[in-house]
Amino acid sequence: MKLFVGLGNPGGKYARNRHNIGFMALDQIADDHGFSPWKSKFQAQISEGKFGSTKVLLLKPQTFMNLSGQSVGEAMRFYKLTVDDVTVLHDELDLAPGKCRVKQGGGHAGHNGLRSIHSHIGADYSRVRLGIGHPGHKDAVAGYVLRDFPKADEVWLDDLMRGISDGAASLADGDSGRFMNAVALRVAPPRSSNNKPKGEGAKAAKPESKEEQPDTRSPLEKLIGKFK
């Protein structure tokens, strides 16, 4: 079994906060892949499903962000999971909005949800860092992460969520490369080779007019042509 943990705060008040992007990602996965209805367990909301033969448990701690590790630790003990089975999806101030990176282990960089998880299961779990950008000053961080995403962010946010869902099976398999490719195809789809600039396409398609074609006939042929 693999455990996907999304970080956020419980309740409708926080549902669209930047800090809740981890919850949003798990909701997208559950909706797209036919996971079970959410239910309460391990001080969390959980949903279960499969990718091939791999069973995956989605977990959204309901303890508020600062105590997320309690819920994660409880679920791990119940299912006898190791830290290698855990992937945490969370907001990342140090990445531009819409960027996504996979990281194995490391510090918590002051993120209170990660700090709590560190204290309960150690630091060697996998993370999916979801960029929300930085407000520019550390004193503004608390207010920034606890505000809703603005409407201007809805397009890239939707693309990012769908990309994560597209790559969820690869993430469960531990194939971070294929996971990142799935995300990239949503947030930065390749341009078609047929998409030429309008000016270039029009110029290439314009037929040569009769006036522009040189007349290579002899004087006699030109004279005969007048009587045809």
C-alpha positions as CSV (number, residue, x, y, z in Angstrom):
1,M,0.0,0.0,0.0
2,K,1.0,3.6,-0.7
3,L,0.0,6.5,1.4
4,F,-0.6,9.9,-0.3
5,V,-0.9,12.7,2.2
6,G,-2.4,16.0,1.2
7,L,-1.8,18.9,3.6
8,G,-4.3,21.6,4.4
9,N,-6.7,22.9,7.1
10,P,-10.2,21.4,7.6
11,G,-13.4,23.2,7.0
12,G,-15.0,25.2,4.2
13,K,-13.4,28.4,5.5
14,Y,-10.0,27.2,4.3
15,A,-11.0,25.0,1.3
16,R,-9.6,27.3,-1.4
17,N,-6.7,28.7,0.6
18,R,-3.2,28.4,-1.0
19,H,-2.2,26.4,2.1
20,N,-4.8,23.7,1.0
21,I,-3.4,22.9,-2.4
22,G,-2.5,19.4,-1.0
23,F,-6.1,18.7,-0.2
24,M,-7.2,19.9,-3.6
25,A,-4.7,17.5,-5.3
26,L,-6.1,14.5,-3.5
27,D,-9.7,15.5,-4.2
28,Q,-8.8,15.6,-7.9
29,I,-7.2,12.1,-7.8
30,A,-10.2,10.7,-5.9
31,D,-12.7,12.1,-8.3
32,D,-10.8,11.2,-11.5
33,H,-9.9,7.6,-10.5
34,G,-13.1,6.3,-8.8
35,F,-11.7,6.1,-5.3
36,S,-14.1,5.3,-2.4
37,P,-16.2,8.1,-0.8
38,W,-14.3,10.0,1.9
39,K,-14.7,8.8,5.5
40,S,-13.3,9.8,8.9
41,K,-10.5,7.7,10.3
42,F,-7.0,8.4,11.8
43,Q,-8.0,12.0,12.7
44,A,-8.4,12.5,8.9
45,Q,-10.6,12.1,5.9
46,I,-9.5,9.0,3.9
47,S,-10.3,7.5,0.5
48,E,-9.1,4.2,-0.9
49,G,-8.4,3.1,-4.4
50,K,-6.1,1.2,-6.7
51,F,-3.7,1.8,-9.6
52,G,-3.3,-1.6,-11.2
53,S,-2.3,-3.9,-8.3
54,T,-1.1,-1.1,-6.1
55,K,-3.5,0.0,-3.3
56,V,-3.4,3.7,-2.5
57,L,-4.8,5.4,0.6
58,L,-5.5,9.2,0.3
59,L,-5.3,11.0,3.6
60,K,-6.3,14.6,4.5
61,P,-5.4,15.2,8.1
62,Q,-8.2,17.1,10.0
63,T,-6.0,18.1,12.9
64,F,-5.1,21.5,11.4
65,M,-1.8,21.9,9.6
66,N,0.4,22.2,12.7
67,L,-0.5,18.7,13.9
68,S,-0.6,16.9,10.6
69,G,2.0,14.3,11.7
70,Q,-0.4,12.8,14.3
71,S,-2.7,11.6,11.6
72,V,0.0,10.4,9.3
73,G,1.7,8.4,12.1
74,E,-1.5,6.8,13.2
75,A,-2.3,5.6,9.6
76,M,1.2,4.3,9.1
77,R,1.1,2.3,12.3
78,F,-2.3,0.8,11.5
79,Y,-1.3,-0.4,8.1
80,K,2.3,-1.2,9.1
81,L,3.7,1.1,6.5
82,T,7.3,2.4,6.3
83,V,8.4,5.9,5.4
84,D,9.2,4.7,1.9
85,D,5.4,4.2,1.4
86,V,4.6,7.8,2.1
87,T,4.3,10.7,-0.3
88,V,3.2,14.2,1.0
89,L,1.7,16.8,-1.4
90,H,2.0,20.3,0.0
91,D,2.2,24.0,-0.9
92,E,5.7,25.4,-1.6
93,L,6.5,29.1,-1.2
94,D,9.9,28.7,-2.9
95,L,8.5,27.6,-6.2
96,A,6.7,29.8,-8.7
97,P,2.9,29.4,-9.0
98,G,2.1,26.3,-11.0
99,K,5.5,24.7,-10.7
100,C,5.8,21.1,-9.4
101,R,8.8,19.3,-8.1
102,V,9.3,15.8,-6.5
103,K,11.8,15.6,-3.6
104,Q,13.0,12.7,-1.5
105,G,13.7,13.5,2.1
106,G,15.2,16.8,3.3
107,G,14.3,19.6,5.7
108,H,10.9,21.1,6.3
109,A,11.9,24.7,5.4
110,G,9.7,26.1,8.1
111,H,6.5,24.5,6.8
112,N,4.5,23.7,9.9
113,G,2.8,20.7,8.3
114,L,6.1,19.1,7.3
115,R,7.6,20.0,10.7
116,S,4.9,18.0,12.4
117,I,5.3,15.0,10.1
118,H,9.1,15.1,10.6
119,S,8.5,14.9,14.4
120,H,6.3,11.8,14.0
121,I,7.8,9.7,11.2
122,G,11.2,11.3,10.4
123,A,12.4,13.2,7.3
124,D,12.9,10.5,4.7
125,Y,9.4,10.5,3.1
126,S,8.8,11.6,-0.5
127,R,7.3,15.1,-1.2
128,V,5.5,16.6,-4.1
129,R,6.1,20.3,-3.8
130,L,3.4,22.5,-5.4
131,G,4.4,26.0,-6.1
132,I,2.3,28.9,-4.9
133,G,4.9,31.7,-5.0
134,H,6.1,33.9,-2.2
135,P,4.6,37.2,-1.1
136,G,8.0,38.8,-1.0
137,H,8.5,39.2,2.8
138,K,8.5,36.6,5.5
139,D,6.1,38.7,7.7
140,A,3.5,38.4,5.0
141,V,3.6,34.6,4.6
142,A,0.9,33.7,7.2
143,G,-1.7,35.9,5.6
144,Y,-0.6,34.9,2.1
145,V,-1.0,31.1,2.5
146,L,-4.3,31.5,4.4
147,R,-5.9,33.5,1.6
148,D,-7.8,31.9,-1.3
149,F,-6.3,31.5,-4.7
150,P,-7.4,34.5,-6.8
151,K,-9.5,34.0,-10.0
152,A,-6.4,34.8,-12.1
153,D,-4.8,31.6,-10.8
154,E,-7.7,29.3,-11.7
155,V,-6.4,28.2,-15.1
156,W,-2.9,27.1,-14.1
157,L,-4.3,25.6,-10.8
158,D,-6.8,23.5,-12.8
159,D,-4.0,22.4,-15.2
160,L,-1.7,21.5,-12.3
161,M,-4.4,19.5,-10.5
162,R,-5.3,17.5,-13.6
163,G,-1.6,16.9,-14.3
164,I,-1.1,15.5,-10.8
165,S,-4.1,13.2,-11.3
166,D,-2.9,12.1,-14.7
167,G,0.4,11.1,-13.2
168,A,-0.9,9.6,-9.9
169,A,-0.4,6.0,-11.0
170,S,3.3,6.7,-11.9
171,L,3.7,8.4,-8.5
172,A,2.3,5.3,-6.8
173,D,4.8,3.2,-8.8
174,G,7.7,5.4,-7.6
175,D,8.4,6.7,-11.2
176,S,8.8,10.4,-10.5
177,G,10.1,11.0,-14.1
178,R,6.8,9.8,-15.7
179,F,4.8,11.6,-13.0
180,M,6.6,14.9,-13.9
181,N,6.0,14.3,-17.6
182,A,2.3,13.9,-17.0
183,V,2.2,17.2,-15.1
184,A,4.2,18.9,-17.8
185,L,1.9,17.8,-20.5
186,R,-1.0,19.6,-18.7
187,V,0.8,22.8,-17.6
188,A,3.0,23.2,-20.6
189,P,1.6,21.2,-23.5
190,P,3.9,20.9,-26.6
191,R,3.2,23.1,-29.5
192,S,2.1,21.4,-32.7
193,S,4.5,21.6,-35.6
194,N,1.5,22.8,-37.7
195,N,1.1,25.9,-35.6
196,K,2.9,28.3,-37.9
197,P,2.6,32.1,-37.5
198,K,-0.3,33.4,-39.6
199,G,2.0,35.5,-41.8
200,E,4.2,32.6,-42.6
201,G,1.4,30.2,-43.3
202,A,-0.4,32.7,-45.5
203,K,2.7,33.5,-47.5
204,A,3.4,29.8,-48.1
205,A,-0.2,29.1,-49.2
206,K,-0.5,32.0,-51.6
207,P,-0.5,30.9,-55.3
208,E,1.6,32.6,-57.8
209,S,-0.6,34.9,-60.0
210,K,-0.6,34.7,-63.8
211,E,0.9,38.2,-64.0
212,E,3.9,37.1,-61.9
213,Q,4.6,34.2,-64.2
214,P,7.2,35.0,-66.9
215,D,6.0,34.7,-70.6
216,T,8.5,32.4,-72.3
217,R,6.7,32.2,-75.7
218,S,8.3,33.2,-79.0
219,P,6.9,36.2,-80.9
220,L,5.3,33.9,-83.4
221,E,3.6,31.8,-80.6
222,K,2.4,35.1,-79.1
223,L,0.8,36.1,-82.4
224,I,-0.8,32.8,-82.9
225,G,-2.2,32.9,-79.4
226,K,-4.1,36.1,-80.2
227,F,-6.2,34.2,-82.7
228,K,-7.1,31.3,-80.4
